[in-house]
């Protein structure tokens, strides 16, 4: 399969939009990512794929702590900002009214769908990216926020009209 064909197929995969952030004022940095998932529950672990050429990558590796902030539909401009679609960089992206520090110092977004405080426990380098495995230290959530998703170049979200079929009835276990 060609890289172009693979890229086009993966654009069809809907994914939650997250900001991975690390560092303490005035050395905070972050980036918008969709390559994030839970890995296990004992201990609670997550993994995110970070391009090794990204500015945030080296800072995550140095700080050894990071946060994952799942964005809501109200955060489209924030997603663009942390994706580099504005002329602000590093700590300039963090509005003090929107962001606070976890105990580790990693920034969390106050009104995110969820925010996780993570300790970096492993790095797995593959191709142009590095899988950053984090043990979850703590978390917070906002159960009224609708998650922001990205699919085929478009911002989308879930709906209250989702198919409410129990997993067992759908043949999944």
C-alpha positions in Angstrom: 0.0 0.0 0.0 1.3 3.4 -0.8 1.7 6.1 1.9 -0.9 8.2 0.1 -3.5 5.4 0.0 -2.9 4.6 3.7 -3.2 8.3 4.6 -6.5 8.6 2.8 -7.9 5.5 4.5 -6.9 6.7 7.9 -8.6 10.0 7.3 -11.9 8.1 7.4 -11.2 6.8 10.9 -13.0 9.2 13.3 -10.8 10.1 16.3 -11.1 12.2 19.4 -9.2 15.5 19.3 -6.7 15.9 22.2 -4.1 18.4 23.4 -1.0 16.7 24.8 0.7 19.2 27.1 3.8 19.3 29.3 6.0 21.6 31.2 5.4 24.4 33.8 5.0 28.1 33.3 6.8 29.7 31.5 8.1 26.5 29.7 4.8 24.9 28.8 4.2 23.4 25.4 1.6 21.2 23.7 0.2 19.9 20.5 -3.1 18.7 19.0 -3.2 14.9 18.5 -5.7 12.3 17.6 -3.4 9.3 18.0 -4.2 8.5 21.6 -5.7 5.5 23.4 -6.0 3.7 26.6 -3.6 0.8 27.0 -4.4 -0.9 30.3 -6.1 -0.5 33.6 -3.7 -2.3 36.0 -1.8 0.0 36.2 -3.9 2.7 34.4 -1.9 3.4 31.2 -2.3 5.3 28.0 -0.3 5.8 24.8 0.0 8.6 22.3 1.9 8.7 19.1 4.1 11.9 18.8 6.1 12.8 15.7 9.7 12.8 16.8 10.3 16.1 14.9 7.6 17.9 16.9 8.8 20.5 19.4 6.7 18.9 22.1 8.3 15.5 21.7 11.6 16.5 23.3 9.9 18.4 26.1 7.8 15.3 27.0 10.9 13.2 27.1 12.7 15.7 29.3 9.8 16.4 31.7 8.8 12.8 32.2 5.2 14.0 32.9 2.4 15.1 30.5 -1.3 15.6 30.3 -3.9 14.5 27.8 -6.8 16.9 27.4 -9.8 15.6 25.3 -11.4 18.6 23.6 -15.1 19.5 23.4 -16.9 21.0 20.5 -16.3 24.4 22.1 -12.5 23.9 21.6 -12.2 24.0 17.8 -10.1 27.2 17.8 -7.9 25.8 20.6 -7.4 22.6 18.5 -6.3 24.8 15.6 -4.0 26.9 17.9 -2.2 23.8 19.2 -2.0 22.4 15.7 0.2 25.3 14.7 -2.5 27.2 12.8 -1.8 30.5 14.6 1.3 32.6 15.2 1.5 31.7 18.9 4.1 29.2 20.2 5.0 27.4 23.4 3.8 29.0 26.6 2.0 31.8 24.7 -0.7 29.3 23.8 -1.8 28.7 27.4 -4.5 31.2 28.5 -4.4 31.4 32.3 -8.2 31.5 32.4 -8.4 28.1 30.5 -5.5 26.2 31.9 -4.4 25.1 35.4 -1.6 22.9 36.7 -1.9 19.3 37.9 0.2 18.4 41.0 3.0 17.3 38.6 3.0 20.8 37.0 1.6 19.5 33.7 -1.1 21.8 32.3 -4.8 20.7 32.3 -7.6 22.4 30.4 -10.3 23.4 32.9 -13.4 22.5 30.7 -12.0 19.6 28.8 -14.1 16.5 28.3 -11.4 14.8 30.4 -7.9 15.5 31.4 -5.3 12.9 32.5 -2.1 13.6 34.4 0.5 11.0 33.2 4.0 9.9 34.2 6.0 8.9 31.1 7.1 5.3 31.7 8.2 4.1 28.2 9.0 5.3 24.8 8.8 3.1 21.7 10.3 4.6 18.6 8.8 3.5 15.3 9.2 5.1 11.9 8.8 8.9 12.2 6.9 8.7 15.5 7.4 7.7 19.1 4.8 5.9 21.2 4.8 7.7 24.5 3.4 5.3 27.2 2.1 7.1 30.3 0.9 5.8 33.7 -2.1 7.8 34.7 -1.6 9.6 38.0 -4.9 11.4 38.2 -7.7 12.6 36.1 -10.7 15.0 35.9 -13.7 15.2 33.6 -16.7 17.2 32.5 -19.7 15.0 31.9 -21.7 17.7 30.2 -19.2 18.4 27.4 -19.7 17.0 23.9 -16.4 15.5 22.5 -14.8 17.0 19.5 -13.9 14.4 16.8 -12.0 14.7 13.5 -12.8 12.7 10.4 -11.8 13.3 6.8 -10.7 16.8 7.4 -13.9 17.8 9.2 -14.8 18.6 12.8 -17.6 16.3 14.0 -19.1 15.2 17.3 -21.3 12.6 18.8 -25.0 13.0 19.1 -27.6 12.2 21.7 -29.3 10.2 19.0 -26.6 7.6 19.0 -27.6 4.0 18.6 -28.2 3.0 22.2 -27.6 -0.7 21.7 -26.1 -2.5 24.6 -22.7 -4.0 23.8 -24.0 -7.6 24.5 -26.8 -7.1 22.0 -24.4 -5.9 19.3 -22.4 -9.1 19.6 -19.4 -7.4 21.2 -17.9 -8.5 24.6 
